[in-house]
């Protein structure tokens, strides 16, 4: 499964020694062709890690022969020397694998503001190359984990072709993508423009609507590589749907494994005048710390939902807002609705529906609760 | 001190029985004249509590003879009946005190979405009126507390006149004012327009730059009442400065008593192209949950500061950003700076300086850390 579910790809995940823990920390994904088409979506954070700046340049060419991914260090805020480290990584991979460094994408994840141990990373690329395999997808997915408790893979089958992928991410999940690295592969025969269209459409409705903790990373990278090895040119709609399915699956896995979370919150905004309004309201609810605490406490505190809606510029009349929590309309027309004691919040998934009574558009945003475990994980992370 | 520091005001704080705890929950502040000039600033949340909607109307007249404040219930999201409750509160106060209900402001704080127990609140107004005193300011400040651990008062002396005030607030502190009720009084002889100018200028630089948890309340109310009892017309500048001093003092007290906080974080953004840029960057830093956790863990994690800056639209070059934590420039030119081990974070106050290297403007935003205690307080609040 994972990035080797589609034909024409090999992958590996190994211990390069970047992490002090001795856990796997370097992954390689190689497109064996015949095609090398690729598209990418990156963080919208203006403070971008060196590998993001490098890979953005690589993707402009629309061709990627291999991706080098490391955990154990983000290589963000490391200045010109950090950028040189990324460049050296691509050069080393080109030397080992053959090919052109300008077609090798690099992705990093871990602590910001620390240089990578290049004396370990560079030899690791050779080691990984020696272990490349058409069954290496799982190992690659494992090697990109940071505080993830499980590795994340997904796959969708088309008519004679396949889309597969892997993701890491836990915390710093927010619009403009999460602290996440995602590599998707397909053996469908799709050119770079077709990959770009499918990927942008998919991420807009999946990864971009995941908001674990409101924080936007410096390193988010989502790549889609096509080998064309199936020899099949898919219908654009079917291909886009398969990419969206894999992205949606991975996005849900990210939320389900977010740092310290005890609840996954599905926020559906309906009755919006525009989709943008629905997304803005959904994100405002998703980022409200007081509400996130209330959900953690299994308290159907709809007043905090209304407070969050009230901070947006979306079209609505406060006296026509309705809110349901797990199917119980606890707020009707901006005031007290059904009995809040009817809301059963024992399960991990909590569904909030906010009806703006202002139109017919809707959107779904996924978030997490705010917990003492989140505080603990993130107050001790770099020390 | 408090609202009775200035001449021409009486106040009271009593137990009306609104709170189940039996703690004081009703305050009355009466302007005994000769003037009844007033100004007010309210939450910018579009979901406004009934007392906010009422008091906004009252303030349009520029005259306030009395303010009724209750804790134990926000009277927000309570529909038309909730508005009738606020109206009845003002009518009752007018009946007891004499005067016009249209000149009586009302402020409420507590849980959203619950009707107030009017059978307790209305008799409480009579009880409070019987206890009005020129020394009642402290008791009034105590009666408006919710999860505040201490009551908050401040005073500034002018040349022959005084500005005093009280505040409550703990949590839900964010731009557009905090979950706070603030009543300021002065015996200076200033008309409503003069009060309005001084109050808006002061709140813009004080309460509006406090951001404890990113959440904006439905009930925020800041009132400034002038009795003219000193017989002195102050210089506009001196008066504005006194109002700003009292607001600043109260705002700092709010941050110092925010729910569950263990650190007060002073975020100073310098080198900004515009003051708006400085404020936008300051707020983005103030609201970054990952940074707030790091500060709680006494971890000078400047990478999270840069991540937060990167999400703004302010003018800056990522490679020219500098960040100091408690005076140590841990980030220079977007990369590693002085040794982070030099940063001493043992004390409650933590100072972050973010230099955008893009101009000469600056702003200070105050925030709190994110703690397990915050999660605990806000996950158990309404259950």
Interface residues (C-beta under 8 A of the other chain):
Chain A: X44 X45 X46 X47 X48 X74 X76 X77 X78 X79 X81 X82 X111 X112 X113 X114 X115 X171 X172 X176 X213 X214 X215 X216 X217 X218 X287 X288 X289 X290 X293 X294 X296 X297 X298 X299 X301 X302 X303 X304 X306 X307 X308 X309 X310 X311 X312 X316 X318 X319 X321 X331 X333 X334 X335 X336 X370 X371 X372 X374 X375 X376 X377 X378 X379 X380 X381 X382 X383
Chain B: X45 X46 X47 X48 X74 X76 X77 X78 X79 X81 X82 X111 X112 X113 X114 X115 X171 X172 X176 X213 X214 X215 X216 X217 X218 X287 X288 X289 X290 X293 X294 X296 X297 X298 X299 X301 X302 X303 X304 X306 X307 X308 X309 X310 X311 X312 X316 X318 X319 X321 X331 X333 X334 X335 X336 X370 X371 X372 X374 X375 X376 X377 X378 X379 X380 X381 X382 X383
